[in-house]
Amino acid sequence: MYFDHSATTPVHPDVQNLINSINHEIYGNPSSIYHLGQKARSIIENARNQIAKSINTTSKKIIFTSGGTEANNHVLWSMLKRKKNHVISNVIEHPAIIKVLQFLTDLNVNHSLIQVNNQGIIDIDDLINKINNNTGLISIMMANNEIGTIQPLDNVIKLAHDKGILVHTDAVQCLGKIDIDVEKLGVDFLSLSAHKFYGPKGVGILYVKNPEKMHPLIIGGNQENSLRGGTENVASIAGMGLAAEIAINCIENTIKHLKTLEKQFKDALNNNFKNIMYNGNQIKKIPGLVSASFPNNDSKIMLIRLDREKIYVSNGSACGAGDVKPSPVLSAIGLDDASNLSTLRFSFGRTNNVEEIKFLIDRLNKIVSY
């Protein structure tokens, strides 16, 4: 039973069928001028339109990438070309932001990390204090991947734009779970990854409000309006487009379903585990993600025991290559190491059901020490 959809989602059957069909039938290079190549080009542009529609923008503002990590890197490396190259992010941001900023320090791109409160919400006053005359970009994720907390991006964008500062958001966890409207939001850059919304791995997008002001990260041919060289992965891009379309068409039902599962799960946890602790904001969060600490229990042992029952959950982000050590996100919101290392992340998806939740609670009762 799979309860780790924040790490990755299974590919939707319709998406998989489309990918298989295109790989078999449409093998032309989309940059070729003959019919087979142009058919591949048409598939790419149809997917671009689907993605654009899913976040309420135009297709010319969508750049295809290999995923959220590349999209984030593209925005941050572009700071090398900007006069104002001080970047502000926060202490619970994804490693695809924080580690890149640390690397870019040697290339004279400076950064500051703002603090968060015990629910994982950024400190706006700290943000204001860290803005200086050289600040050119603020990068704040839309919702945290470990605790699900949704950040007050509206406030950040208004504050930044009043000072002429660009804003990027990593929204990888959000498509299909919360509404994303880039026109209404006014954000300058936004990153998405297909495998978080039932699409294939290895493909994502970067939304760029003003593409003519961007510089390429991957240099080669003139693909993606000369902003991302390399022959496009036609089948995966098509799969991502369809996955985005399905996610948006089903978003209301998905949110309702995830909230139902989450409530049932938390009610059962509260009834069975008196010392249970929940991490992150429990109101302003993406639905279906529960970060819970089980005092006096070792998350690694719990994971192993659940795995033996063919129950798959996480102890935090899936980006630590299997490392089981205190999560920087949980430490930043005030958890001590003991609580940190007793934490599991449960993230539900479209195919989970109430019977699976009952089974999960039953097995947790057998493995968790009181």
The 8 nearest C-alpha neighbors of each residue, nearest first, counted from 0:
[[1, 310, 309, 311, 2, 355, 351, 359],
 [0, 2, 311, 3, 310, 312, 4, 351],
 [1, 3, 346, 312, 347, 345, 311, 4],
 [4, 2, 346, 312, 5, 6, 1, 345],
 [3, 5, 8, 7, 346, 6, 347, 348],
 [6, 4, 3, 7, 346, 144, 195, 172],
 [7, 5, 4, 317, 3, 316, 8, 195],
 [8, 6, 4, 195, 5, 194, 9, 3],
 [7, 9, 4, 197, 195, 194, 10, 196],
 [10, 8, 197, 11, 7, 198, 194, 4],
 [9, 11, 197, 198, 199, 12, 15, 8],
 [10, 12, 14, 197, 13, 15, 9, 198],
 [13, 11, 15, 14, 16, 10, 17, 9],
 [14, 12, 16, 15, 11, 17, 241, 10],
 [13, 15, 238, 11, 17, 12, 16, 18],
 [16, 14, 12, 18, 17, 13, 19, 11],
 [17, 15, 13, 19, 14, 18, 20, 12],
 [16, 18, 20, 14, 15, 19, 21, 13],
 [19, 17, 234, 15, 21, 20, 16, 238],
 [20, 18, 16, 22, 17, 21, 15, 23],
 [19, 21, 17, 23, 18, 22, 24, 16],
 [22, 20, 25, 24, 23, 18, 234, 19],
 [23, 21, 19, 20, 24, 234, 25, 18],
 [22, 24, 20, 21, 19, 25, 26, 18],
 [23, 25, 21, 22, 20, 26, 19, 27],
 [26, 24, 21, 27, 22, 39, 23, 35],
 [25, 27, 24, 22, 28, 23, 21, 39],
 [28, 26, 36, 35, 25, 29, 39, 31],
 [27, 29, 36, 30, 31, 26, 39, 230],
 [30, 28, 40, 36, 39, 31, 37, 27],
 [29, 31, 28, 36, 32, 40, 37, 230],
 [32, 30, 36, 28, 29, 33, 37, 27],
 [33, 31, 37, 36, 30, 34, 29, 35],
 [34, 32, 36, 31, 35, 37, 38, 27],
 [33, 35, 37, 36, 38, 32, 31, 27],
 [36, 34, 27, 38, 37, 33, 39, 25],
 [37, 35, 27, 29, 31, 28, 39, 38],
 [38, 36, 40, 34, 39, 35, 29, 32],
 [37, 39, 41, 35, 40, 36, 34, 42],
 [38, 40, 29, 36, 42, 37, 41, 25],
 [41, 39, 29, 37, 43, 38, 42, 44],
 [40, 42, 38, 44, 39, 43, 37, 45],
 [43, 41, 45, 39, 40, 44, 46, 237],
 [44, 42, 40, 46, 41, 45, 233, 47],
 [45, 43, 47, 41, 46, 42, 48, 40],
 [44, 46, 42, 48, 47, 43, 41, 49],
 [47, 45, 240, 49, 43, 237, 44, 48],
 [46, 48, 44, 50, 45, 49, 58, 51],
 [47, 49, 51, 45, 58, 46, 50, 52],
 [50, 48, 46, 52, 240, 47, 51, 244],
 [51, 49, 53, 47, 52, 48, 240, 243],
 [52, 50, 56, 48, 58, 57, 53, 49],
 [51, 53, 55, 49, 50, 54, 56, 48],
 [52, 54, 50, 51, 55, 247, 49, 243],
 [53, 55, 180, 179, 52, 51, 56, 181],
 [56, 54, 52, 180, 53, 51, 181, 182],
 [55, 57, 51, 54, 52, 182, 181, 58],
 [58, 56, 51, 59, 60, 55, 52, 48],
 [57, 59, 48, 51, 60, 61, 47, 56],
 [60, 58, 57, 61, 210, 62, 47, 51],
 [59, 61, 207, 58, 206, 57, 208, 210],
 [62, 60, 206, 58, 59, 205, 207, 63],
 [63, 61, 205, 204, 223, 206, 64, 60],
 [62, 64, 204, 203, 205, 61, 223, 65],
 [65, 63, 203, 204, 66, 202, 70, 69],
 [64, 66, 202, 201, 203, 69, 63, 67],
 [67, 203, 65, 202, 192, 64, 201, 68],
 [66, 68, 192, 70, 191, 69, 190, 203],
 [69, 67, 71, 95, 70, 66, 72, 65],
 [70, 68, 72, 71, 67, 66, 73, 65],
 [69, 71, 67, 73, 205, 68, 72, 190],
 [72, 70, 68, 69, 74, 73, 67, 75],
 [71, 73, 69, 75, 70, 74, 76, 68],
 [74, 72, 70, 71, 216, 76, 75, 69],
 [73, 75, 77, 71, 72, 76, 70, 78],
 [74, 76, 72, 77, 78, 73, 71, 100],
 [77, 75, 78, 73, 74, 79, 72, 216],
 [76, 78, 79, 75, 74, 80, 214, 73],
 [79, 77, 81, 76, 80, 84, 75, 108],
 [78, 80, 77, 81, 76, 108, 84, 106],
 [81, 79, 78, 77, 82, 214, 76, 84],
 [82, 80, 78, 83, 79, 84, 77, 135],
 [81, 83, 84, 80, 133, 135, 78, 79],
 [84, 82, 133, 135, 81, 134, 85, 78],
 [83, 85, 135, 78, 108, 81, 82, 134],
 [84, 86, 134, 109, 110, 133, 135, 108],
 [87, 85, 110, 136, 137, 134, 135, 109],
 [86, 88, 137, 111, 110, 112, 138, 136],
 [87, 89, 112, 138, 139, 137, 113, 111],
 [90, 88, 112, 113, 92, 91, 114, 139],
 [89, 91, 112, 92, 114, 113, 331, 88],
 [92, 90, 328, 89, 93, 331, 327, 119],
 [91, 93, 89, 90, 97, 96, 140, 94],
 [92, 94, 95, 96, 97, 91, 144, 140],
 [95, 93, 97, 96, 98, 92, 99, 318],
 [96, 94, 93, 68, 98, 97, 99, 71],
 [95, 97, 94, 99, 93, 98, 100, 71],
 [96, 98, 94, 100, 99, 95, 101, 92],
 [99, 97, 101, 94, 100, 96, 95, 102],
 [100, 98, 102, 96, 101, 97, 103, 95],
 [99, 101, 103, 97, 102, 98, 96, 104],
 [100, 102, 98, 99, 104, 103, 97, 105],
 [103, 101, 99, 100, 104, 98, 105, 106],
 [102, 104, 100, 106, 105, 108, 101, 99],
 [103, 105, 108, 107, 106, 109, 101, 102],
 [106, 104, 103, 107, 102, 108, 101, 109],
 [105, 107, 103, 104, 108, 79, 102, 109],
 [108, 106, 104, 105, 109, 103, 84, 79],
 [109, 107, 104, 103, 84, 106, 85, 110],
 [110, 108, 85, 104, 107, 86, 84, 111],
 [111, 109, 86, 85, 87, 100, 108, 112],
 [110, 112, 87, 88, 86, 113, 129, 109],
 [113, 111, 89, 88, 90, 87, 114, 110],
 [112, 114, 89, 125, 126, 90, 88, 111],
 [113, 115, 122, 90, 121, 89, 112, 125],
 [116, 114, 121, 120, 119, 122, 332, 117],
 [115, 117, 119, 118, 120, 332, 121, 122],
 [116, 118, 332, 119, 333, 115, 279, 120],
 [119, 117, 279, 280, 116, 120, 332, 278],
 [118, 120, 115, 116, 117, 279, 332, 148],
 [121, 119, 115, 116, 118, 150, 122, 148],
 [120, 122, 115, 114, 123, 119, 116, 150],
 [121, 123, 125, 115, 124, 114, 126, 120],
 [124, 122, 126, 125, 121, 127, 155, 154],
 [125, 123, 127, 126, 122, 128, 129, 121],
 [126, 124, 128, 122, 123, 127, 113, 129],
 [125, 127, 123, 129, 124, 128, 113, 122],
 [128, 126, 124, 125, 130, 129, 123, 158],
 [127, 129, 125, 126, 130, 124, 131, 123],
 [128, 130, 126, 127, 125, 131, 111, 87],
 [131, 129, 127, 128, 134, 126, 132, 87],
 [132, 130, 133, 134, 129, 128, 85, 127],
 [131, 133, 134, 130, 83, 135, 85, 162],
 [132, 134, 83, 131, 85, 135, 84, 82],
 [135, 133, 85, 131, 83, 132, 86, 130],
 [134, 136, 83, 164, 84, 85, 165, 86],
 [137, 135, 165, 86, 164, 166, 134, 87],
 [136, 138, 87, 166, 86, 88, 167, 165],
 [139, 137, 167, 88, 168, 166, 87, 136],
 [138, 140, 168, 88, 141, 137, 167, 89],
 [141, 139, 169, 168, 142, 170, 143, 92],
 [140, 142, 170, 150, 149, 168, 169, 139],
 [143, 141, 149, 148, 147, 140, 150, 144],
 [142, 144, 147, 148, 145, 146, 140, 149],
 [143, 145, 147, 146, 172, 142, 316, 5],
 [146, 144, 315, 316, 143, 147, 344, 290],
 [145, 147, 279, 290, 148, 143, 144, 278],
 [148, 146, 143, 284, 285, 142, 144, 145],
 [149, 147, 284, 142, 143, 280, 146, 279],
 [150, 148, 142, 284, 283, 141, 147, 143],
 [149, 151, 152, 141, 120, 142, 148, 121],
 [152, 150, 153, 154, 155, 149, 120, 121],
 [151, 153, 155, 154, 150, 156, 141, 139],
 [154, 152, 156, 155, 151, 157, 184, 185],
 [155, 153, 157, 152, 156, 151, 158, 123],
 [154, 156, 152, 158, 153, 157, 159, 151],
 [157, 155, 159, 153, 158, 154, 160, 152],
 [158, 156, 160, 154, 159, 155, 161, 153],
 [157, 159, 155, 161, 156, 160, 154, 162],
 [160, 158, 164, 156, 162, 161, 157, 155],
 [159, 161, 163, 162, 164, 157, 158, 156],
 [162, 160, 158, 159, 163, 157, 164, 156],
 [161, 163, 160, 159, 164, 158, 157, 165],
 [162, 164, 160, 161, 159, 165, 135, 158],
 [165, 163, 159, 135, 160, 136, 162, 166],
 [164, 166, 136, 187, 135, 137, 159, 160],
 [167, 165, 137, 187, 136, 186, 138, 156],
 [168, 166, 188, 138, 189, 187, 137, 186],
 [169, 167, 140, 189, 139, 138, 141, 170],
 [168, 170, 140, 190, 171, 189, 141, 139],
 [171, 169, 141, 173, 172, 190, 191, 168],
 [170, 172, 191, 192, 169, 173, 190, 67],
 [173, 171, 170, 144, 195, 174, 142, 5],
 [172, 174, 176, 170, 171, 177, 175, 142],
 [175, 173, 176, 177, 172, 196, 179, 171],
 [174, 176, 246, 250, 247, 177, 173, 196],
 [177, 175, 173, 174, 254, 250, 285, 286],
 [176, 178, 173, 175, 174, 179, 285, 250],
 [177, 179, 180, 176, 174, 175, 173, 54],
 [178, 180, 54, 181, 177, 174, 53, 55],
 [181, 179, 54, 55, 183, 182, 184, 178],
 [182, 180, 184, 183, 185, 54, 186, 55],
 [183, 181, 185, 184, 180, 55, 56, 186],
 [182, 184, 180, 181, 185, 186, 55, 179],
 [183, 185, 181, 182, 186, 180, 153, 156],
 [184, 186, 182, 183, 181, 187, 156, 153],
 [185, 187, 184, 166, 188, 181, 167, 156],
 [186, 188, 208, 166, 167, 207, 165, 185],
 [189, 187, 167, 207, 206, 186, 168, 208],
 [190, 188, 168, 206, 205, 167, 169, 170],
 [189, 191, 205, 169, 67, 70, 170, 204],
 [192, 190, 171, 204, 67, 203, 170, 205],
 [191, 193, 203, 66, 67, 171, 194, 195],
 [194, 192, 198, 203, 239, 195, 196, 199],
 [193, 195, 198, 200, 199, 197, 196, 7],
 [194, 196, 7, 193, 8, 197, 192, 172],
 [197, 195, 194, 193, 198, 8, 242, 174],
 [198, 196, 10, 8, 11, 194, 9, 195],
 [197, 199, 193, 194, 239, 10, 242, 196],
 [200, 198, 194, 193, 10, 235, 201, 239],
 [201, 199, 194, 202, 193, 198, 66, 192],
 [200, 202, 65, 66, 199, 203, 194, 193],
 [203, 201, 65, 66, 64, 200, 193, 192],
 [204, 66, 202, 192, 64, 193, 65, 191],
 [205, 203, 63, 64, 191, 62, 190, 206],
 [204, 206, 190, 62, 70, 189, 61, 207],
 [205, 207, 61, 189, 188, 60, 62, 204],
 [208, 206, 188, 60, 210, 209, 187, 205],
 [207, 209, 187, 60, 210, 188, 206, 186],
 [208, 210, 207, 211, 212, 60, 213, 187],
 [211, 209, 213, 212, 207, 208, 60, 59],
 [210, 212, 209, 213, 214, 207, 208, 224],
 [211, 213, 210, 209, 214, 207, 208, 77],
 [214, 212, 210, 211, 215, 77, 209, 226],
 [213, 215, 77, 226, 216, 212, 80, 211],
 [216, 214, 226, 217, 227, 218, 213, 225],
 [215, 217, 73, 218, 227, 214, 76, 226],
 [218, 216, 227, 228, 215, 219, 226, 229],
 [217, 219, 228, 215, 216, 227, 220, 226],
 [220, 218, 228, 229, 217, 221, 227, 225],
 [221, 219, 228, 222, 229, 225, 218, 227],
 [220, 222, 225, 228, 224, 223, 219, 226],
 [221, 223, 225, 228, 224, 220, 227, 229],
 [224, 222, 225, 226, 227, 62, 221, 63],
 [223, 225, 226, 222, 221, 227, 62, 210],
 [226, 224, 221, 222, 223, 227, 228, 220],
 [225, 227, 215, 223, 224, 214, 228, 222],
 [228, 226, 217, 223, 215, 225, 222, 218],
 [229, 227, 219, 220, 218, 222, 217, 221],
 [228, 230, 220, 231, 219, 222, 227, 217],
 [229, 231, 232, 228, 222, 28, 29, 30],
 [230, 232, 233, 229, 29, 222, 236, 63],
 [233, 231, 235, 234, 236, 230, 202, 237],
 [234, 232, 236, 231, 235, 237, 43, 39],
 [233, 235, 18, 237, 236, 21, 232, 22],
 [236, 234, 238, 237, 233, 232, 239, 199],
 [235, 237, 239, 233, 238, 234, 232, 240],
 [236, 238, 240, 234, 46, 235, 239, 233],
 [239, 237, 235, 14, 241, 236, 240, 18],
 [238, 240, 242, 236, 198, 237, 193, 241],
 [241, 239, 46, 237, 243, 49, 238, 242],
 [240, 242, 244, 238, 243, 239, 245, 14],
 [243, 241, 239, 245, 198, 244, 240, 197],
 [244, 242, 246, 240, 241, 245, 50, 239],
 [243, 245, 241, 247, 242, 246, 49, 248],
 [244, 246, 248, 242, 243, 247, 249, 241],
 [247, 245, 175, 243, 249, 244, 248, 250],
 [246, 248, 250, 244, 249, 245, 175, 53],
 [247, 249, 245, 246, 250, 244, 251, 243],
 [250, 248, 246, 247, 252, 251, 253, 245],
 [249, 251, 253, 247, 175, 252, 246, 248],
 [252, 250, 254, 253, 249, 255, 248, 247],
 [251, 253, 255, 250, 249, 254, 256, 257],
 [254, 252, 250, 256, 251, 255, 249, 257],
 [253, 255, 257, 251, 256, 252, 176, 250],
 [254, 256, 252, 258, 253, 257, 259, 251],
 [257, 255, 253, 259, 254, 258, 252, 260],
 [258, 256, 287, 260, 254, 259, 255, 286],
 [257, 259, 261, 255, 260, 256, 286, 287],
 [260, 258, 256, 262, 257, 261, 255, 263],
 [261, 259, 257, 263, 258, 262, 264, 256],
 [260, 262, 258, 264, 287, 259, 263, 257],
 [263, 261, 265, 259, 264, 260, 266, 258],
 [262, 264, 260, 266, 261, 265, 267, 259],
 [263, 265, 261, 267, 262, 266, 260, 268],
 [266, 264, 268, 262, 267, 263, 269, 261],
 [267, 265, 269, 263, 268, 264, 262, 270],
 [266, 268, 270, 264, 265, 269, 271, 263],
 [269, 267, 265, 271, 270, 266, 272, 264],
 [268, 270, 266, 267, 272, 271, 265, 273],
 [271, 269, 267, 268, 272, 266, 273, 265],
 [270, 272, 268, 269, 267, 273, 364, 360],
 [273, 271, 275, 268, 269, 274, 270, 369],
 [274, 272, 275, 269, 271, 270, 268, 369],
 [273, 275, 272, 276, 294, 293, 369, 269],
 [276, 274, 293, 272, 273, 292, 291, 277],
 [275, 277, 292, 291, 274, 278, 293, 294],
 [278, 276, 291, 290, 292, 279, 275, 289],
 [277, 279, 290, 146, 291, 276, 118, 280],
 [280, 278, 118, 146, 119, 148, 281, 277],
 [279, 281, 118, 148, 282, 283, 284, 119],
 [280, 282, 283, 279, 284, 148, 278, 277],
 [283, 281, 280, 284, 148, 285, 279, 149],
 [284, 282, 149, 280, 148, 281, 285, 150],
 [285, 283, 148, 149, 147, 282, 281, 286],
 [284, 286, 147, 176, 288, 287, 149, 177],
 [287, 285, 258, 257, 288, 284, 254, 176],
 [286, 288, 257, 347, 261, 346, 258, 289],
 [287, 289, 346, 286, 345, 147, 347, 285],
 [290, 288, 345, 344, 291, 346, 287, 146],
 [289, 291, 344, 278, 146, 277, 343, 345],
 [292, 290, 277, 342, 276, 343, 289, 278],
 [291, 293, 342, 276, 341, 275, 294, 338],
 [292, 294, 341, 275, 296, 342, 295, 291],
 [295, 293, 296, 341, 338, 292, 274, 275],
 [296, 294, 293, 297, 341, 368, 337, 369],
 [297, 295, 341, 294, 293, 298, 368, 367],
 [296, 298, 341, 300, 299, 340, 301, 295],
 [299, 297, 341, 301, 300, 340, 342, 302],
 [298, 300, 302, 301, 297, 303, 323, 314],
 [301, 299, 303, 302, 297, 298, 304, 296],
 [300, 302, 298, 304, 299, 303, 305, 297],
 [303, 301, 299, 305, 300, 304, 306, 298],
 [304, 302, 306, 300, 305, 301, 299, 307],
 [303, 305, 301, 307, 306, 302, 300, 308],
 [306, 304, 310, 308, 302, 307, 303, 301],
 [305, 307, 309, 303, 310, 308, 304, 311],
 [308, 306, 304, 305, 309, 303, 310, 302],
 [307, 309, 305, 306, 310, 304, 362, 311],
 [310, 308, 306, 307, 0, 311, 305, 1],
 [311, 309, 0, 305, 306, 308, 1, 312],
 [310, 312, 1, 2, 306, 0, 309, 3],
 [313, 311, 3, 2, 345, 344, 310, 1],
 [314, 312, 344, 315, 343, 3, 345, 311],
 [313, 315, 343, 344, 342, 298, 316, 312],
 [316, 314, 145, 313, 344, 317, 343, 326],
 [315, 317, 318, 145, 319, 144, 6, 314],
 [316, 318, 6, 319, 315, 320, 313, 321],
 [319, 317, 316, 320, 94, 321, 6, 315],
 [318, 320, 322, 321, 317, 316, 323, 315],
 [321, 319, 322, 318, 317, 323, 316, 324],
 [322, 320, 319, 323, 317, 318, 324, 316],
 [321, 323, 319, 320, 324, 318, 317, 325],
 [324, 322, 321, 299, 325, 314, 340, 319],
 [323, 325, 322, 326, 340, 339, 336, 327],
 [326, 324, 339, 340, 336, 327, 323, 330],
 [325, 327, 329, 328, 330, 324, 339, 315],
 [328, 326, 330, 329, 331, 325, 91, 90],
 [329, 327, 91, 331, 326, 330, 332, 145],
 [330, 328, 326, 332, 331, 327, 334, 339],
 [329, 331, 327, 334, 333, 328, 332, 326],
 [332, 330, 328, 329, 333, 327, 91, 90],
 [333, 331, 117, 329, 330, 119, 116, 334],
 [332, 334, 330, 331, 117, 335, 329, 116],
 [335, 333, 330, 329, 339, 338, 332, 336],
 [334, 336, 338, 337, 339, 333, 330, 329],
 [337, 335, 339, 338, 340, 325, 334, 330],
 [336, 338, 340, 339, 335, 341, 295, 294],
 [339, 337, 341, 340, 335, 336, 334, 294],
 [340, 338, 336, 337, 341, 325, 342, 334],
 [341, 339, 337, 338, 342, 298, 325, 336],
 [340, 342, 298, 297, 338, 296, 292, 293],
 [343, 341, 292, 291, 340, 339, 298, 314],
 [342, 344, 314, 291, 313, 290, 298, 292],
 [345, 343, 290, 313, 314, 315, 289, 312],
 [344, 346, 289, 2, 312, 288, 3, 290],
 [347, 345, 288, 3, 2, 4, 287, 5],
 [346, 348, 287, 2, 4, 351, 288, 257],
 [349, 347, 351, 350, 4, 257, 346, 287],
 [348, 350, 351, 253, 347, 256, 257, 352],
 [351, 349, 348, 352, 347, 1, 9, 256],
 [352, 350, 348, 349, 347, 355, 353, 1],
 [351, 353, 355, 354, 350, 356, 260, 349],
 [352, 354, 356, 355, 357, 260, 351, 263],
 [355, 353, 357, 356, 352, 358, 351, 359],
 [354, 356, 358, 353, 357, 352, 359, 351],
 [355, 357, 359, 353, 354, 358, 360, 264],
 [358, 356, 354, 360, 355, 359, 361, 353],
 [357, 359, 355, 361, 356, 360, 362, 354],
 [358, 360, 356, 362, 361, 357, 355, 363],
 [361, 359, 363, 357, 362, 358, 364, 356],
 [360, 362, 358, 364, 359, 363, 357, 365],
 [363, 361, 365, 359, 364, 360, 358, 366],
 [362, 364, 360, 366, 365, 361, 367, 359],
 [365, 363, 361, 362, 367, 366, 360, 271],
 [364, 366, 362, 363, 367, 361, 368, 360],
 [367, 365, 363, 364, 362, 368, 301, 304],
 [366, 368, 363, 364, 365, 369, 296, 301],
 [369, 367, 296, 366, 295, 364, 365, 293],
 [368, 367, 272, 295, 294, 274, 296, 273]]
